[in-house]
């Protein structure tokens, strides 16, 4: 289904296009108008959705163990390298656990050695020696776990990127897995994320083309393709996350807002005309003036007729007309407010 333009949107567009014509042109034998050729081309029906820009990967970094944050070496906005130390915990308690595990292993190894000797002399039973070996293995596992936790009492950057959020401060107590830093990594590219209702996400396919415009860059757009479609709705929202890969948007700050026009469905033949050719619009219904005869050159004379059209979509300064322009080749773009049906006009450059 094509998207109908709202009345307020079209009225604003039409007002902007006709603001320079505050009064009708001076009387002459023929009204002077400008025209544009109707482009009949195969286009896909655009699906418009708001969204935000960001890197493909935004890992939330945390400590594996609980503790007190000792140092945060980065601030929001800092660029980091892969492997760079970003934050550490106070090591007092963690080192104490390693020390205790080390001492426990040493004792277990002494006990095992003593019982092995006693077992060989038939003073201790084989079961006692086996229990001592098991205790040694458990103590060794405890020490391995303590050393592993100590190694993960610091956060290192998994990839090069930019710190976009600090969730804690130095001196705070954090639990295992609590968010400490959020990193924006552009290693897998930049994407524009939109959330679509179920009826719309069914129309989208991987590889569909999209045009993204950002509020911070009016008049500029980025070309992209759909790279990921959510397999399940977001909890509590019921919308599906769709990602659009934007190869040309590298270096832009994360979080920029804008909108995407996705070309979905099969391509159909559509008449494209300049938005200023519309003289009125009410939802999907509008009117334009077309030439009944084809102009032969500058200052040629032609007859115009008013056509009721069905508006399919608005894309920038172009309007897609679903129906109503059959057989027409030119539409009037300048001078339409002063025309009437079957009037003779003079075509000017």
C-alpha positions, 0 to 999 in steps of 0.5 A, spaced: 500 500 500 502 506 498 503 512 503 498 517 503 500 524 504 497 528 510 493 534 508 498 539 513 504 536 510 502 538 503 499 544 504 505 546 507 509 544 501 504 547 496 505 554 500 512 554 500 512 552 493 507 558 491 509 563 496 513 567 491 506 568 487 503 573 491 499 576 486 497 574 479 501 576 473 499 582 468 494 580 463 497 578 456 494 574 451 496 568 454 498 566 461 506 564 461 507 558 465 513 553 466 512 546 465 516 539 466 516 533 463 513 527 467 518 521 468 515 515 468 519 510 471 519 503 475 520 505 483 518 501 489 513 504 494 517 507 500 516 505 507 518 511 511 521 510 519 524 514 524 531 512 527 538 513 530 545 512 527 550 508 531 555 503 530 554 496 528 557 494 535 556 497 542 558 493 547 557 494 554 563 493 558 563 490 565 567 486 571 566 479 572 567 480 579 564 484 584 568 490 587 570 497 588 572 501 582 579 503 583 580 507 577 576 509 570 582 511 565 577 514 560 571 519 559 566 519 554 568 521 548 575 518 548 578 514 543 581 507 545 585 502 542 584 495 542 587 492 548 587 498 552 586 498 559 579 502 561 578 501 568 580 497 574 577 494 581 581 495 588 585 489 588 585 488 596 580 483 597 581 480 590 589 479 592 587 476 598 582 471 595 588 469 591 593 468 597 588 464 600 587 459 594 595 459 593 596 457 601 590 452 600 594 449 594 600 448 598 597 445 604 594 440 599 600 438 596 604 437 602 598 433 605 598 429 599 605 428 599 605 425 606 599 421 605 603 418 599 609 416 603 604 413 609 600 409 604 607 406 601 609 404 608 602 401 609 601 406 615 595 410 611 590 407 606 589 407 599 582 411 600 586 416 604 591 418 599 586 418 594 582 423 598 588 427 599 589 427 591 582 430 590 583 435 595 589 437 592 585 438 585 580 442 588 585 447 591 588 447 584 582 449 581 580 454 586 587 457 585 585 457 577 579 461 579 582 466 583 587 468 578 582 468 573 578 473 577 584 477 578 585 477 571 578 480 570 578 485 575 580 490 569 576 492 563 580 492 556 577 495 550 575 489 545 576 493 539 578 500 537 572 505 538 569 511 542 567 511 549 560 513 549 557 512 556 560 511 563 555 508 568 559 508 574 564 513 578 571 511 582 569 509 589 563 505 587 561 498 589 559 494 582 556 487 582 559 482 577 556 484 570 554 491 572 555 496 566 561 500 567 562 503 560 559 503 553 564 502 547 562 504 540 566 500 535 566 502 528 569 495 526 563 492 523 561 499 520 555 504 521 548 502 521 541 506 522 536 503 526 529 503 525 523 500 529 517 497 525 510 495 526 509 487 524 505 489 518 511 493 516 517 489 517 513 483 513 514 488 507 522 489 508 527 484 505 535 483 506 538 487 501 532 492 500 535 499 498 534 505 503 535 513 503 537 516 510 536 523 512 539 526 518 536 532 522 543 535 523 544 535 516 538 537 512 539 537 504 544 531 505 542 524 504 546 517 505 544 511 501 544 504 504 541 497 504 537 493 509 543 489 513 539 486 519 531 484 521 529 483 528 527 476 528 523 477 535 519 484 537 522 488 542 520 487 549 514 491 551 514 495 545 512 490 540 516 493 534 521 489 530 528 492 530 531 493 523 538 495 521 540 499 515 548 499 513 550 506 511 558 505 508 558 513 507 556 515 514 563 513 518 566 518 523 559 521 524 557 521 532 553 516 535 545 517 536 544 522 531 536 522 529 533 522 522 528 518 518 529 512 513 525 511 506 526 504 504 524 501 498 520 495 499 516 490 494 516 490 487 518 495 482 512 498 479 511 504 473 510 510 477 509 517 474 514 522 478 512 530 477 515 536 481 512 537 488 510 544 485 506 542 480 500 540 485 495 545 486 491 542 491 491 536 495 487 532 500 490 526 503 491 522 497 487 526 492 490 532 488 490 536 482 495 538 477 495 542 470 497 538 464 499 540 457 494 537 452 499 539 446 506 538 446 510 544 446 515 545 440 520 550 443 521 556 447 515 561 447 510 555 444 503 555 445 499 550 448 492 548 451 492 546 459 487 541 462 486 540 469 487 533 472 485 529 478 490 525 481 492 520 486 498 521 490 502 515 492 508 518 495 512 524 497 520 523 496 524 529 497 522 534 491 518 529 487 511 526 488 509 519 485 503 519 482 499 513 482 494 514 477 491 520 473 496 522 468 495 517 463 497 519 456 500 526 459 507 528 458 508 535 461 505 538 467 505 545 469 510 547 475 510 555 475 503 559 474 498 554 476 494 558 481 492 563 475 490 557 470 483 554 468 481 548 465 482 548 457 486 555 457 491 557 452 498 558 455 505 560 453 511 556 455 517 559 457 523 557 459 
